[in-house]
Amino acid sequence: MNEFLMICERIVPEIVSVLKERYKILNHLVYEEPIGRRTLATATDLPERTVRSHIELMRANGLVDIYKPGIFLTDEGHTIVPKLRNFLNELDRINELEHRLTEALHIDRVIITPTEGTLMVKKLGFAAVKLLQELLEPDSVVAISGGSTMAAVAEEMPVLPFNPIVVPAVGALVR
């Protein structure tokens, strides 16, 4: 943890918990915008009053907008979420844990998606799609098995500039 944050925690001990609450809200908006306050409170397991306070502050800071259909992230909000995610991953030492697991399991990459609740499967699907987009190239063959995580991958998959060959996989690894 960097020195500035350690000093902040000594002076304002609630800073990390407030930061994590606001990230939880912003991150949920990435996947579910537009969304109403009550639904957002339920989805993030935060009291509605807390969500309202955070949303008002983030609105005043240009991170979210509120319209009739619900709350939306602004362009700046969309830009800040991945930066905040990286910062919190560093704070929680997620990157270090991914590296240690990579070495211990002797595999190329480990991706940890620190999410809980209703967004977990959706975020797993999103992380898988990001990795697939890095790895796929024309004439790639992708084997897909069933399950809710694979359904989330399908939901998150954008239109690709090429069409990989997708085959069903039942208990087998296809290269």
N, C-alpha and C positions, 0 to 999 in steps of 0.2 A: 504494500500500500504506500502511495507516495506521501512525502512529508507534509504537504499542504493538507491533504485529507485527514491525516492523523491529527494535525493541529485543529482543523475544523471539528473533528469528532470530540476533542477535548473541550472546545468552546461551545459547540452546538451539537450535543450528543445525538439528537434526533435527526441530524442531517442525512445519514445513510438510510434510515427507515423511510423518511419523506421522499428521498430520491428513488428508492425502490418502489414505493407506492405510485409515484408519478410515472415511472418507467412501466409499471404494470398496466396502467391506464393507457399510456401512449402505445405500448406494444399491442394491447388488445385492439386498439383502433386500427393498427396496421392491417389486421386480419378481418375485422368485423365492421368497419365503418360503412355507412352511418349507423350509429347506435344511440339509443336514449340513455339518459343518466341512470335510471332505475335498472335497466338491463345491464349496463356497464358495471354498476355496483354489485349486482348478483354475480356476474361473470368474473369479477376480480376479487370477490369475497371481501370487499371494503364497504363500510357503511355508506349509505347514499349521501349523507351530509358531508363525509370526507371527500367523496368523488366530486360533489358539487363544488366544494372549496378548491380542490386541485384543478378542476376544469376551468373555473373562473380565473384562476391565476394563470393557467396555461393559455387561456384565451387572451388575457391582457398582454401576455408576452408573445403573442403571434404564433403559437404552436398548434392551436385548434380553432375551428370555427363552429358555430352552432347555427343550424338551419332547422327548418320545420321537420325534415326526415330524421334529424339527429345530429350527433357530433361527428365532425370530420377532422382529419389532420390537415394542416396547411402544408404547403411545399416545404417550409422550414421544419415543420414537425416531422415530415417524412425523412428529411435530411438528418435530423438530430437523433432519431431512434437508433439507427445502427451504431452511431458513435457512442451513445449512451450504453447500448448493449455491450460494446467492446470494453468500455470503462468498467461497467459492473462485473463483466466476466473477469477482468483483471483484478478487481476488488475481491471477488469471491474465489479467485485463483482457479477459475475454470480452465484457462489456457494451460496452466501448469498441470492440472489433472489430466487434460487431454493428452499432453505430451507424455506424461508418466504412463498412461494406459497404452499409448502407441508403442512405447518401448517394452512394456511388460507383456503385451499380447503379440508383439512382433508383427504388427500390421502397419500399413501405410498411413492411415489417418483415423482419428477418432473425433467425432463431433458430438458434443454434449449440448443438448437444448434444455437449459434450466427453466422449465415451464411446468406448471401444475394446473389442474382443473380442466375446464372445458376446452382450452386451447391446446392442450398437450399433443393430441394426435394431429391436429391441423399444423402445428409448428413443426412436428417431426416430418410431416409431408413436405412442408416448405423447405426445410433444411435438406431433405433428400433431393428435391427438385434443383436446388442451387448446386448441389454436388453433381447431379446428372448433367446439368447445363455445362459445367466445367469439363466433364469427361466425355460426353457424347460428341461424335463426329459422324459425317456421312458414312453409311454402311455399318453403323454400330448395331449390335444385336443386344436387346435388353430382355431379360427374362423377368416376368412379373408373376408373383404368387398372390393369393387372395388375402383378405384381411382388411381391417379398418385403416391401418397405416397405409397400405397400398392404395386404398380408395382415396385417402387424403393426398397421396402423391398425384393421383390422376386429377383430382380437383385443382391442385395447385399448378399443374403443368401448363405453361403457356404454349402458344403455337411456336414451334421451332422452325428455323429457316430450311430445315431438311427433315426427312421422315426416317427416324431410326426403325429398324425391324423389331417389332415387339412380339415375343412368343410367350406362351403360358409356361410356367415352371411349377412343378409339383414335387417338392422335396429334392430338387436337383439344382446344381450350380451350373449355369451356362456361361461360357466365355466367348 
